Each structure stands twice: as structure tokens, then as C-alpha cells.
Amino acid sequence: MLKALSVSITILALASSLHAQSMNHTDMDHAAHMKTIEDAQRQAEVSLRGEDVMPFSLAATTHIFSKLVDGGVQQVVAKNSNDNAQVILVRQHLQQIREEFLKGDFSNPTHIHGQSMPGLADLQAAKSGQIAIDYKDVNGGAELTYKTGTPRLVAALHKWFDAQLSDHGMDAMEGHDHHGEMKKP
């Protein structure tokens, strides 16, 4: 336990140091500087906890979140699509979490991101069948498509996606207007 704590502190210090060195301090006030350091520390903590849940390497993959008017699409792809080991691990993991989420089990994201993760409480409270989750293999990884007719759950999914984008930092990116489906009615 002491060794794990020591490793965690070392990684957090390293992440803060590296991030601080790469920042352009001239265009930043103190509050913005401190926020950037806090974000880097949070991302390092999430990365460490992610190793407990995600069998693939965060550094070797990218999470892509695309919001839809009725939910959203979560993709995880290997940065090198020929990295078959990572692709297999991503696909197995997304199939597993699909099954867990359909049962209302969001314990893995809770472990990684914390109980207060935006959108999570509403997703956990959803009744069976309120959110459809479809799995699909994609080039270099897999995707989950979340769909619901409940506006509160659409908002929860969007908040949940935004939180993951923030927490995964450089290992995540916002997807595009997925097939034009985010257009306002």
C-alpha cells in the first residue's frame, strides 16, 4: 500500500512538473495557471485509476466522444490501428462495459472518475430499457452508441461525455457532428 501511494505521488509530481514546463506562462494569469496544474493532476489520477479498470493502454488509444441529439457515440481506437493487441483489448472492454451499463452498473466509471462525475447519477438512476446501447467494431477499436428518448438522460450522457473529455486529457477528443444528428429540430 505504501509503495502504491509513493508511486502515485511520484507520478502526480512528474505530471505536474512536465505539464508546467510545457505551458506558455506568459499568456496566463495565476488562476489560469493553477487551473491548468489542477487539471493535469486530475488527469494523472484518472489515468492511474483507469489502469484498474481498462485493460488497454490509455497512451496507446484515443477516446472519441460524439454527441447526438438522442444520446451519443463513444469510440475507443488504437492510435496505431495495426496494434492488434490493443484493438482486441478495446473491443473486449467495450463489450463488457456495454453489458454492465445495460444492467445499470456504472461502477467502473465511478471508480475511475469518482461518484460526483457529471451525469453519472442520472445514468445510474435510469430504468432498464431507457437507454439503448449498441456495440460495433470499428477500424482500430470499437464504439458504443447510446440512444434515449428521455431529454434528462440525453443531457446526462452529454455531461458524462464532457467529463470524460476533460478527465482523459490528451487521450480523448471530441467527435464531430455525428452524421448531422446534433442539428436542432
Order of alpha helices (4+ residues) and beta strands (2+ residues): alpha-alpha-beta-beta-alpha-alpha-alpha-beta-beta-alpha-beta
